[in-house]
């Protein structure tokens, strides 16, 4: 009974795999951090759109003072 072993990766393939997965992990962590930061700012009632209310996607639900004043006086 003879066991067949998986072929051993050479050094170049190993470095490529490590670099690929490290890059994917870094991109995932960066994206996750951006999402967490945005949610934290919304929860703390900090404007996420730099005070530009007209084009903001959460303008209708926003309860910040600047958005409320624009809703009251649209002109």
Backbone bond lengths (Angstrom), bond angles and torsions (degrees), N, CA, C in turn:
res aa  C-N    CA-C-N  psi(-1)  N-CA   C-N-CA  omega(-1)  CA-C   N-CA-C  phi
1 X - - - 1.427 - - 1.532 108.89 -
2 X 1.292 115.35 118.91 1.455 120.71 -175.33 1.522 109.59 -111.92
3 X 1.339 117.23 127.57 1.457 120.92 177.92 1.519 109.80 -86.70
4 X 1.312 114.57 138.35 1.461 119.01 175.37 1.521 108.09 -100.08
5 X 1.297 115.20 124.99 1.455 120.93 179.98 1.515 110.36 -93.48
6 X 1.327 114.66 151.52 1.453 119.29 174.34 1.521 108.59 -68.50
7 X 1.310 116.39 144.93 1.467 117.23 179.80 1.537 110.42 -65.47
8 X 1.300 116.29 139.89 1.461 122.16 -179.55 1.528 108.32 -80.06
9 X 1.326 115.61 133.94 1.453 119.58 178.77 1.529 109.56 -72.77
10 X 1.310 114.71 145.09 1.450 116.35 174.66 1.523 109.51 -82.58
11 X 1.290 117.49 174.99 1.454 122.90 -172.87 1.532 111.88 -62.70
12 X 1.304 117.85 -40.33 1.462 121.92 -179.21 1.535 111.05 -63.21
13 X 1.314 117.39 -44.71 1.463 121.09 178.20 1.522 111.36 -64.40
14 X 1.310 117.25 -37.29 1.450 121.38 178.21 1.529 110.53 -63.58
15 X 1.337 117.51 -46.51 1.463 120.93 179.00 1.526 111.73 -63.75
16 X 1.333 117.03 -38.64 1.462 120.17 177.72 1.525 111.13 -63.24
17 X 1.313 116.30 -42.73 1.464 120.09 179.87 1.524 111.48 -65.55
18 X 1.331 115.90 -44.66 1.469 119.69 179.61 1.514 110.16 -62.27
19 X 1.331 117.72 -45.24 1.458 121.50 -179.93 1.528 111.49 -63.65
20 X 1.329 117.16 -40.82 1.464 121.57 179.97 1.530 110.84 -62.08
21 X 1.326 116.40 -48.83 1.459 119.26 -177.03 1.532 112.37 -72.95
22 X 1.314 117.34 -30.87 1.469 119.76 175.17 1.526 110.31 -66.92
23 X 1.330 117.09 -40.49 1.464 121.10 177.89 1.522 110.89 -64.97
24 X 1.315 117.00 -43.95 1.469 120.14 178.06 1.527 110.99 -62.71
25 X 1.314 117.28 -40.70 1.461 120.80 177.70 1.512 111.86 -63.96
26 X 1.332 116.98 -41.55 1.461 121.21 178.92 1.529 111.34 -64.89
27 X 1.328 117.12 -42.86 1.468 120.18 177.55 1.525 111.22 -63.98
28 X 1.314 117.19 -41.54 1.464 120.97 178.23 1.519 111.88 -64.24
29 X 1.327 116.58 -42.21 1.465 120.02 179.67 1.527 111.20 -66.65
30 X 1.330 117.28 -39.39 1.461 120.96 179.07 1.531 110.80 -65.52
31 X 1.312 116.63 -44.09 1.460 120.16 177.78 1.518 112.13 -63.97
32 X 1.312 116.14 -41.64 1.470 120.35 178.22 1.513 111.81 -63.99
33 X 1.328 116.60 -40.42 1.468 120.32 178.72 1.520 111.15 -64.83
34 X 1.330 117.07 -38.34 1.466 120.22 178.86 1.531 111.00 -65.33
35 X 1.308 116.67 -40.72 1.469 120.64 179.20 1.523 110.43 -66.24
36 X 1.326 116.60 -44.21 1.468 120.46 179.63 1.525 110.93 -63.14
37 X 1.331 117.03 -40.68 1.468 120.71 179.75 1.526 110.85 -63.86
38 X 1.321 116.77 -43.69 1.468 120.50 -179.81 1.529 110.88 -62.61
39 X 1.322 117.03 -44.18 1.468 120.58 178.96 1.526 111.53 -63.78
40 X 1.335 116.09 -37.33 1.459 120.33 179.24 1.526 110.31 -65.61
41 X 1.333 117.58 -42.25 1.461 120.80 179.34 1.523 111.23 -64.94
42 X 1.310 117.02 -39.48 1.465 120.25 178.53 1.528 110.02 -65.46
43 X 1.319 116.76 -42.41 1.466 120.92 -179.96 1.524 111.48 -64.66
44 X 1.332 117.68 -34.83 1.462 121.86 -179.50 1.533 112.22 -86.03
45 X 1.311 117.52 5.47 1.460 124.19 179.39 1.518 111.95 58.83
46 X 1.313 115.17 48.03 1.456 122.02 174.06 1.520 106.37 -108.62
47 X 1.324 116.60 136.56 1.460 120.70 -178.65 1.526 109.70 -64.12
48 X 1.329 116.11 127.69 1.458 120.90 -179.36 1.520 111.42 -96.21
49 X 1.315 117.53 -2.49 1.460 121.56 -175.46 1.518 111.41 -117.48
50 X 1.288 118.48 23.87 1.464 124.81 176.95 1.529 113.08 56.40
51 X 1.306 117.24 33.91 1.458 121.43 175.58 1.511 115.20 78.76
52 X 1.319 119.18 8.20 1.468 122.18 178.43 1.519 106.97 -93.67
53 X 1.317 116.10 96.32 1.466 120.42 -171.05 1.527 113.50 -82.15
54 X 1.289 118.24 -32.54 1.469 120.02 -172.81 1.528 112.75 -60.30
55 X 1.310 118.81 -41.24 1.455 121.17 -177.02 1.513 113.78 -97.65
56 X 1.317 116.72 9.51 1.461 120.23 -175.40 1.528 110.78 -75.42
57 X 1.315 115.54 140.95 1.466 120.08 -178.56 1.519 113.36 -77.06
58 X 1.320 118.48 -17.22 1.460 121.21 179.53 1.530 111.53 -111.62
59 X 1.317 116.91 21.82 1.460 121.24 -176.25 1.524 112.34 -60.33
60 X 1.308 117.90 -41.10 1.469 121.45 -177.53 1.530 111.84 -64.96
61 X 1.325 117.84 -33.23 1.466 121.62 -177.96 1.527 112.67 -95.44
62 X 1.328 117.15 -8.30 1.461 121.12 -172.21 1.527 111.29 -69.33
63 X 1.335 115.33 138.14 1.463 119.95 179.32 1.533 111.47 -120.62
64 X 1.322 116.71 19.62 1.465 120.20 176.25 1.529 109.83 -73.57
65 X 1.319 117.85 151.84 1.468 120.97 -176.22 1.528 113.90 -56.23
66 X 1.325 117.56 -40.77 1.455 119.77 -179.05 1.530 111.66 -64.95
67 X 1.309 117.27 -41.51 1.468 121.14 178.88 1.526 110.45 -68.24
68 X 1.313 117.71 -38.74 1.469 120.13 178.30 1.519 111.74 -64.17
69 X 1.338 117.38 -38.91 1.457 119.65 179.29 1.533 111.20 -68.48
70 X 1.308 117.71 -34.66 1.460 120.71 177.07 1.522 110.79 -70.29
71 X 1.317 117.51 -36.86 1.466 120.50 177.74 1.533 111.21 -65.35
72 X 1.340 116.49 -37.60 1.461 120.39 179.41 1.522 112.28 -73.24
73 X 1.311 117.51 -38.84 1.467 122.40 -178.56 1.524 109.36 -122.17
74 X 1.332 117.90 84.26 1.472 119.25 -175.49 1.527 114.29 -68.65
75 X 1.290 119.15 -15.08 1.469 120.54 -178.74 1.466 111.45 -81.08
